[in-house]
Amino acid sequence: MSYVKPKFRHPRLPTNRLGFTVADYDGAISTLCAGCGHDSISASIRSACFESSLPPHRIAKVSGIGCSSKMPTYFLGKSHGFNSVHGRMPSVATGASLANRDLTYIGVSGDGDTASIGMGQFVHLVRRNVNMTYIVANNGCYGLTKGQDSATADLGSVSKYGDVNGFDGIDLASLAILQGASFVARSFSGDKEQLVPLIRAAMAHNGFAFIDVVSPCVTFNNHSGSTKSYEETRAHLDMMPLDFVPMREEIKAQYDEGTSKSVTLHDGSAIHLKKAISGHETDNRQTALNTIQQANAENRVLTGLLFLDPNSQNLNTKLELATRPLNELGKDELCPGSKVLKSINEGLR
């Protein structure tokens, strides 16, 4: 069996603003289980980068360990990438972001990599507002170790082996809002029409952008009794359709009164929320938390843009770091000499 993609592409594939085709954002052939929701997420990331006309060599992918953390191999093969230790991707992402603020950072993780072994690192990444897009492929189980319940498994969910989960699952979207994330969304791997504009909006956001994606595990968590199966998720989806309009295009939309809301991002691009949930204020943390908790209590999977801080400042800005990447600074800028060091020391006395 060959795992090498053919290099031939149709000569008339459409191109984006930079002249790239969607094939320029491809990676290796996936070795995940056929039908895995993670492959749909990879396809959505690829489409989002293509549609936003991001140069592949200016994107950095970071991940930890798990089925989800294998995903960066399957998209953006011409981008930078770092597959880190289990649960430690936030440290790598923070260091990379501080060293080179000019790259677009995409972190891919899973419910085990984030909500269990990586929980401590995740909350610090959130509170520091590191400028990156963080996507969790959430299937409620540990697929690499035969499907045990993960920390996000819902109370009462039945495993493939018949065991009933007796613990409340960790709601990562609520946690991210509570810890100060400036952009929080949730989606479903099977809803590309919603997920692609969410990813595009997240990458345009100035600060930490978190997307929790329900991504069913077809091997260990897609059976009757599972609350994260394809059938169960589709039956309880409460979707907030939206579209994303880049700043280079004229931003305009006409909807009936009370059925949409336009949210402008830092770079002038906008998200149009169509038929938004009545009374939901995307810029109010408490309202967002209450809406999520109410949906959880009613057994609904609330998807869409849940919270956005329009005035967020990312970590580079808060620390007043150099506006240029560190690898572009010269010797005199990196080592200004003993006189400058002495003046700094004097100022600390």
C-alpha positions as CSV (number, residue, x, y, z in Angstrom):
1,M,0.0,0.0,0.0
2,S,1.3,3.4,-0.9
3,Y,1.1,6.4,1.4
4,V,2.6,8.9,-1.1
5,K,0.2,11.4,-2.7
6,P,0.4,11.8,-6.5
7,K,2.1,15.0,-7.5
8,F,-0.1,15.6,-10.5
9,R,-2.8,18.2,-10.1
10,H,-5.4,19.5,-12.5
11,P,-3.9,22.4,-14.4
12,R,-6.9,24.6,-13.8
13,L,-7.3,24.3,-10.1
14,P,-8.6,27.7,-8.7
15,T,-6.0,29.9,-7.0
16,N,-6.2,32.3,-4.0
17,R,-5.0,35.8,-3.8
18,L,-1.3,34.7,-3.5
19,G,-1.6,32.4,-6.5
20,F,-1.6,29.1,-4.4
21,T,-4.0,26.3,-5.1
22,V,-5.6,24.3,-2.3
23,A,-3.1,21.5,-3.1
24,D,-0.3,23.8,-1.9
25,Y,-1.8,23.4,1.6
26,D,-1.9,19.6,1.5
27,G,0.1,17.3,3.8
28,A,0.8,13.5,3.8
29,I,-1.9,10.9,3.3
30,S,-3.7,10.3,6.6
31,T,-3.2,7.0,8.5
32,L,-6.0,7.6,10.9
33,C,-9.1,5.3,10.9
34,A,-11.3,5.7,7.9
35,G,-14.1,8.1,8.8
36,C,-12.3,9.7,11.7
37,G,-13.6,13.2,12.4
38,H,-10.0,14.4,12.8
39,D,-9.5,14.2,9.1
40,S,-12.4,16.5,8.5
41,I,-10.8,19.0,10.9
42,S,-7.5,18.8,8.9
43,A,-9.5,19.4,5.7
44,S,-11.2,22.5,7.3
45,I,-7.8,23.9,8.4
46,R,-6.4,23.4,4.9
47,S,-9.5,25.2,3.4
48,A,-9.3,28.0,5.9
49,C,-5.6,28.7,5.2
50,F,-6.3,28.6,1.4
51,E,-9.3,30.9,1.6
52,S,-7.5,33.4,3.8
53,S,-4.5,33.4,1.4
54,L,-2.0,32.6,4.1
55,P,1.5,31.8,2.7
56,P,2.2,28.2,3.9
57,H,5.8,29.0,4.8
58,R,4.6,31.7,7.3
59,I,2.5,29.2,9.3
60,A,3.8,27.1,12.3
61,K,2.0,24.0,13.4
62,V,2.5,22.7,17.0
63,S,1.0,19.6,18.7
64,G,1.5,17.2,21.5
65,I,0.8,13.5,21.5
66,G,-2.3,11.5,20.5
67,C,-4.5,10.8,17.5
68,S,-5.2,14.5,17.2
69,S,-1.6,15.5,17.5
70,K,-0.8,13.4,14.4
71,M,-3.0,15.7,12.4
72,P,-0.5,18.3,11.5
73,T,1.2,15.7,9.3
74,Y,-1.9,15.6,7.1
75,F,-2.1,19.3,6.2
76,L,0.3,22.2,5.4
77,G,3.2,20.1,4.4
78,K,5.2,23.2,3.4
79,S,4.8,24.9,6.8
80,H,6.9,24.8,10.0
81,G,6.0,22.2,12.5
82,F,6.9,20.9,16.0
83,N,5.4,17.7,17.5
84,S,6.1,18.1,21.2
85,V,5.9,16.0,24.4
86,H,2.5,14.8,25.6
87,G,0.6,17.8,27.1
88,R,3.6,20.2,26.6
89,M,2.6,21.9,23.4
90,P,1.6,25.2,25.2
91,S,5.2,25.7,26.3
92,V,6.6,25.3,22.8
93,A,3.9,27.5,21.3
94,T,4.6,30.2,23.9
95,G,8.3,30.3,23.3
96,A,7.9,30.2,19.5
97,S,5.3,33.0,19.5
98,L,7.5,35.2,21.6
99,A,10.6,34.6,19.4
100,N,8.8,35.2,16.1
101,R,5.6,37.1,16.3
102,D,5.3,37.3,12.5
103,L,4.2,33.6,12.0
104,T,0.7,32.3,12.2
105,Y,0.5,29.7,14.9
106,I,-1.9,26.8,14.8
107,G,-2.0,24.4,17.8
108,V,-3.7,21.1,17.4
109,S,-4.5,19.0,20.5
110,G,-6.9,16.4,21.9
111,D,-9.1,16.0,24.9
112,G,-6.4,13.9,26.6
113,D,-3.5,16.1,25.6
114,T,-5.3,19.2,26.8
115,A,-7.8,18.2,29.5
116,S,-5.7,15.6,31.3
117,I,-1.8,15.6,31.2
118,G,-1.7,19.1,29.6
119,M,-4.3,20.8,31.7
120,G,-1.8,22.8,33.8
121,Q,0.0,24.1,30.7
122,F,-3.3,24.8,28.9
123,V,-4.7,27.2,31.5
124,H,-1.5,29.2,31.6
125,L,-1.5,29.4,27.8
126,V,-5.0,30.8,28.0
127,R,-4.4,33.4,30.8
128,R,-1.3,34.7,29.0
129,N,-3.3,35.3,25.8
130,V,-0.7,33.8,23.5
131,N,-1.3,34.9,20.0
132,M,-2.3,31.6,18.3
133,T,-5.3,29.4,17.2
134,Y,-5.7,26.4,19.5
135,I,-8.0,23.6,18.2
136,V,-9.0,20.6,20.3
137,A,-10.3,17.5,18.4
138,N,-12.6,16.3,21.2
139,N,-13.9,12.7,21.0
140,G,-14.2,12.0,24.7
141,C,-11.9,8.9,24.6
142,Y,-8.3,7.9,24.4
143,G,-8.1,6.4,20.9
144,L,-4.4,5.4,21.0
145,T,-4.9,3.3,24.1
146,K,-8.1,1.4,23.2
147,G,-10.9,3.9,24.0
148,Q,-10.9,4.6,27.7
149,D,-13.0,7.6,28.8
150,S,-11.1,10.9,28.7
151,A,-11.6,13.9,31.0
152,T,-14.2,15.4,28.6
153,A,-16.4,12.3,28.5
154,D,-19.9,13.3,29.4
155,L,-21.7,12.0,32.6
156,G,-23.7,8.9,31.8
157,S,-21.9,8.2,28.5
158,V,-21.5,4.5,27.8
159,S,-18.2,3.2,26.6
160,K,-17.7,0.6,23.8
161,Y,-17.2,-2.0,26.5
162,G,-20.5,-1.1,28.3
163,D,-19.1,0.9,31.2
164,V,-21.1,4.0,32.2
165,N,-19.1,7.1,33.0
166,G,-19.9,8.4,36.5
167,F,-18.0,11.6,36.4
168,D,-18.9,15.1,35.0
169,G,-16.8,15.9,31.9
170,I,-14.6,19.0,31.7
171,D,-16.2,21.6,29.4
172,L,-13.1,23.1,27.7
173,A,-15.1,26.0,26.2
174,S,-16.3,27.1,29.6
175,L,-12.9,26.7,31.1
176,A,-11.3,28.8,28.4
177,I,-13.8,31.6,28.9
178,L,-13.4,31.4,32.7
179,Q,-9.6,31.6,32.4
180,G,-9.7,34.7,30.2
181,A,-9.5,33.4,26.6
182,S,-10.2,36.3,24.2
183,F,-11.9,34.1,21.5
184,V,-13.8,30.9,22.2
185,A,-15.9,28.8,19.8
186,R,-17.2,25.3,19.4
187,S,-18.0,23.3,16.3
188,F,-18.5,19.8,14.9
189,S,-16.0,18.1,12.6
190,G,-18.8,17.2,10.2
191,D,-19.9,20.9,9.8
192,K,-17.4,22.3,7.4
193,E,-19.6,25.3,6.6
194,Q,-19.4,26.5,10.2
195,L,-15.9,25.3,11.1
196,V,-13.9,26.9,8.2
197,P,-15.1,30.5,8.9
198,L,-14.5,29.9,12.6
199,I,-10.9,28.9,11.9
200,R,-10.4,31.9,9.6
201,A,-11.8,34.2,12.2
202,A,-9.6,32.6,14.9
203,M,-6.5,33.1,12.8
204,A,-7.4,36.8,12.2
205,H,-7.9,37.3,15.9
206,N,-5.3,39.2,18.0
207,G,-4.7,36.9,20.9
208,F,-5.5,33.4,22.1
209,A,-8.3,31.8,20.0
210,F,-9.7,28.5,21.2
211,I,-12.0,26.2,19.2
212,D,-13.4,23.0,20.8
213,V,-14.4,20.6,17.9
214,V,-16.6,17.6,18.7
215,S,-14.8,14.9,16.5
216,P,-16.3,11.4,16.9
217,C,-14.0,8.4,17.2
218,V,-15.3,5.9,14.7
219,T,-13.5,3.0,16.3
220,F,-14.0,3.5,20.1
221,N,-16.8,6.1,20.6
222,N,-19.3,5.9,17.8
223,H,-21.7,3.4,19.2
224,S,-25.2,3.5,20.8
225,G,-24.9,5.0,24.3
226,S,-22.0,7.3,23.4
227,T,-22.7,11.0,23.7
228,K,-20.0,11.9,21.2
229,S,-21.0,9.6,18.4
230,Y,-21.9,11.0,15.0
231,E,-25.6,10.1,15.5
232,E,-25.9,11.6,19.0
233,T,-24.0,14.8,18.1
234,R,-26.0,15.5,15.0
235,A,-29.3,14.8,17.0
236,H,-28.4,17.5,19.6
237,L,-26.5,20.2,17.6
238,D,-27.6,23.7,18.3
239,M,-25.8,25.5,15.5
240,M,-25.0,29.2,15.1
241,P,-24.3,29.6,11.3
242,L,-21.8,32.3,10.4
243,D,-19.6,33.5,7.7
244,F,-16.3,35.4,7.7
245,V,-15.5,38.4,5.6
246,P,-11.8,39.5,5.1
247,M,-11.0,43.2,5.5
248,R,-9.9,43.4,1.8
249,E,-13.5,42.8,0.8
250,E,-16.4,45.2,1.4
251,I,-18.0,44.2,4.6
252,K,-21.7,44.2,4.2
253,A,-24.6,41.9,5.0
254,Q,-28.4,42.2,5.1
255,Y,-30.4,40.1,7.4
256,D,-33.8,40.4,9.0
257,E,-33.7,42.4,12.3
258,G,-32.9,40.2,15.3
259,T,-31.5,37.3,13.2
260,S,-27.9,38.3,12.8
261,K,-25.0,40.0,14.5
262,S,-21.8,41.3,12.9
263,V,-18.6,41.2,15.0
264,T,-15.6,43.1,13.7
265,L,-12.1,41.7,14.4
266,H,-8.9,43.6,15.1
267,D,-7.7,43.6,11.5
268,G,-10.9,45.0,10.1
269,S,-12.3,41.6,9.0
270,A,-15.7,40.5,10.3
271,I,-17.8,37.5,11.4
272,H,-21.4,37.6,10.6
273,L,-23.5,35.5,13.1
274,K,-26.7,34.4,11.4
275,K,-29.8,33.7,13.4
276,A,-27.8,34.1,16.6
277,I,-29.2,32.7,19.8
278,S,-31.7,35.1,21.3
279,G,-30.1,37.3,23.9
280,H,-26.6,35.9,23.4
281,E,-23.9,38.6,23.7
282,T,-20.6,37.3,22.3
283,D,-18.6,40.0,24.1
284,N,-20.0,39.2,27.6
285,R,-18.1,36.4,29.5
286,Q,-20.9,35.8,32.0
287,T,-23.6,35.6,29.3
288,A,-21.4,33.2,27.3
289,L,-20.8,31.0,30.4
290,N,-24.5,31.0,31.3
291,T,-25.5,30.1,27.7
292,I,-23.1,27.2,27.5
293,Q,-24.2,25.9,30.9
294,Q,-27.9,26.1,30.0
295,A,-27.2,24.2,26.7
296,N,-25.3,21.5,28.7
297,A,-28.2,21.2,31.1
298,E,-30.6,20.7,28.2
299,N,-28.3,18.2,26.5
300,R,-27.6,20.5,23.5
301,V,-24.3,20.8,21.8
302,L,-24.0,24.6,21.4
303,T,-21.7,25.5,18.4
304,G,-20.6,28.7,16.9
305,L,-18.7,31.8,18.2
306,L,-19.4,31.7,22.0
307,F,-17.2,34.6,23.2
308,L,-14.9,37.3,21.7
309,D,-13.0,40.0,23.5
310,P,-12.8,42.9,21.0
311,N,-10.1,44.7,23.0
312,S,-7.7,41.9,23.8
313,Q,-3.9,42.4,24.0
314,N,-1.7,39.4,23.2
315,L,1.3,38.3,25.3
316,N,3.8,40.1,23.0
317,T,2.0,43.4,23.5
318,K,1.6,43.0,27.3
319,L,5.3,42.3,27.7
320,E,6.2,45.2,25.4
321,L,8.5,42.9,23.4
322,A,10.4,43.9,20.2
323,T,8.1,44.4,17.3
324,R,10.5,42.4,15.0
325,P,11.2,38.6,15.3
326,L,14.3,37.9,17.4
327,N,16.0,36.2,14.5
328,E,15.9,39.4,12.6
329,L,17.6,41.5,15.3
330,G,21.2,42.4,14.9
331,K,24.1,42.0,17.3
332,D,23.9,45.6,18.6
333,E,20.2,45.2,19.3
334,L,20.6,41.9,21.0
335,C,23.7,42.9,23.0
336,P,23.5,46.7,23.5
337,G,26.7,46.7,25.7
338,S,27.7,47.4,29.3
339,K,26.5,51.0,29.4
340,V,22.9,50.0,28.6
341,L,23.1,47.1,31.1
342,K,24.5,49.4,33.8
343,S,21.6,51.9,33.2
344,I,19.1,49.1,33.5
345,N,20.6,47.9,36.8
346,E,20.6,51.5,38.1
347,G,16.9,51.7,37.3
348,L,16.3,48.6,39.5
349,R,18.0,49.9,42.6
